[in-house]
Every structure is written in C-alpha cells, then in structure tokens.
Amino acid sequence: MNTISAQEIVNTDLDYICSNLESELNRLVGKRLLITGGAGFLGYYLVQSIVQWNRRSSLDARVELTVYDNFVRGVPSWIQALDREPAFTVVRHDMTKPLPGCMPDFQYIVHGASIASPTYYRRYPIETMDANVNGLRALLEYVRSQERRAMPVEGMLFFSSSEIYGDPTSQDIPTPETYRGNVSCTGPRACYDEAKRYGETLCVNFAQQAGVPVTIVRPFNNYGPGLKISDRRVIPDFVRDILAGRDIVMLSDGSPKRTFCYVADGVIGYYKALVRGRRGEPYNIGVEAPEISIAELADKLVDLARDLFGYRGRVIRHVSQDREYLLDNPNRRCPVIDKARSDLGYDPRVPLDEGLTRSLNWYAEHSASVDA
C-alpha cells in the first residue's frame, strides 16, 4: 500500500467537499459567514473548504468568512498559512465572554466553539458549559436582534453532539433523533452532555418563539485530518502509539461499539444543515455502518499501519489510572440518518478503511503536537 502526502489528502478532501456542496455554497455567495471555534478539529475543513471555494471563484462570487476563536492552544499553523487570503478574517475572541461590540452583520453563523474531547471537557467543565450555553445564548440573541436589518441572519447552525443520547438501550440502536436519551446529569460527562441538551432546548425555543433560523446537528464520531494527535480521543490515541512504534494501549476491554464518520463527509452534512435544515430541527450526521467495537478498530489500524509503514506492534490492554475514564461511556453509538438524507440530501460515501488510511497518512506528517 502506497503512502500519500498530507497535502494531497487535504486537497482531495476539499475537492470532494466543494463538489458535493456546489448548490449550498452558491447560497452563501456574497454573504458573511461566522464560524465560532473555527481553529478546532471541525474548523479545519469547515474553514478550508470555504477558502478553497473562494480561490476558485470570481471576486463577486466569494463567501466573506470570519473565524472567532480564543486560541487557547495557540494559533494553528494552517490558519497562519491563510493569513493573506481575501475574504477571510480571524478574530481572537472567547465565546464564554460577551460578543464583540463591533460585530458586523452576518447572514450565516456556525457555532462550533466548545471543548469536545472527554479528557479535556472533564478537566474544564465550567468553561465547557459556558461556551455551549452562554455563548450560544449570546449568538441567538444577536440573530434575533438582526431580524429588522436590511440583511438579517438567514441561517444558524448549533453543533450539539451524539452524546446527548447518553447510553441508549439496545432497542434504541440505531438511534433516531426522536430518542430522548439516557443521560446522567451529575456524572463526569454531564458538563458536556447536559450543556448540549440545554443548548438544543435554547435553539428550539428561539426558533419557535422568536423565529430564529437555527438548525441543530448531532455529530457521530468524526475523525480524520484536523483532529490533533494529542486530542485524547480513541483514533488519535491509537495512531500516536503506532507512529511512535509502540504497542497500541487500549484502556478498556474494547467492547463498546461505534460507527465512525470521516470528517469530509461530516462537513458536507454540516453545511447542508446550515443552508437546508429546518428551523429548530436536530439532524444526526454520521454513518450507519459499519458499527465496530473499539477492539476491532484497533486491530484494523494495526493491519493498515502494517501495510503503510511496516508497523510491527500489537494491541495490549491496560486499566486507566483515571477511575472515571469509562464512567458513563456509552456501550453503543450508531445513528439513524434517514432524516438527514431526506431533508438535506446527505449521503456519506467515504468507507471506513479509506478514511482510516487517509488519516494515518495525514498523521504521519502531523505527529508532533502538544496536549490539546
């Protein structure tokens, strides 16, 4: 199996995203788009896909993109590389604080500012809640205040999470948007899970009572380029061991099952939801199959890494020293995506083996990273 450069992977993914979003991106032309948390994992392709679109467009067919981020982990090199891009503005702003007083009129808003890694949101629970609740409330109020302007907000997207379902019962797997959840409000994950649930309630009521054009997405286990190797989620954790030439250390019995959605497919779904989503409605964005165990995922990565890099490690099991590491961890996570297919035209196509291969090749050039 041949390796491919990280830049070739990114270019291929951005071409794939833009070609599948031509109608949606045309709706954004001439408009101002704000992405909060744009320096994070999902921002990596959310931002670069707009830049790619603008590079191929005439001056009057561009999207005016602004990113808000607190850059608590520093300014990523990929954002620094976009410093001279036209129609692109970066603002250092913490979404746990009041909105800037000089905000321009945005027509589309994506609220993605949040800590999403369980290791880190358990370390910073109050900041996690503030970004998902107070930051969201401020944006919803901003959208409501713009309704009488010459160019009001046409669409807003809130990034919720599949975590709002908690640990579904077996009869609720695969899980539709109508499932109400089996969630602890006091456990170690509650700061994230409950903040997302309350965030959805805010969105629904602002949509119903104030006519705010906000749509909700519930991502299911995105992975791929842009997800820092130090993020402490399962795939970058395993890949970090692989690239260091170590055995993969699995801190569980490997039995929990997940479906994994390659980030390029996820980003297509998110932009479709922003432009086409129904007001106040939630959409599962992910893939329905294959649903595999964490142990199977580890074995698959070992096989792929052996072919790509000559990796000789194996999978070993340890017990985490963090006693809450697996507390409230869902046993299964698999979405029903019929609603996104019918309402949005969402159609994820990147197979798991292909997505993991692209990810391994990308990480081979992005293996140096401080903790997130």
Protein Blocks (a to p, Z undefined) as FASTA:
>chain_A
ZZddfklmmmmmmmmmmmmmmmmmmmmgopacddehklmmklmmmmmmmmmmmmmpcfkl
cccdddddehlnopafklmmmmmpghiacddddfkbccdfkbccdfbdcdfbdcfbfklm
mmmmmlmmmmmmmmmmmmmmmmmmmmmpmbdcfbdcddddfklnopadfklcccdfklgb
jadfkbmklmmmmmmmmmmmmmmmmmmmnopacdddddehiadehiafklopaklmmmmm
mmnopacddfbehlaccddddfklmmmmmmmmmmmpcghiacddddfbdcddfklmmmmm
mmmmmmmnopabdcdddddfblklmgoiafbdcddfklmmmmnopacfbdfklmmmmmmm
mmmmmmbccdZZ
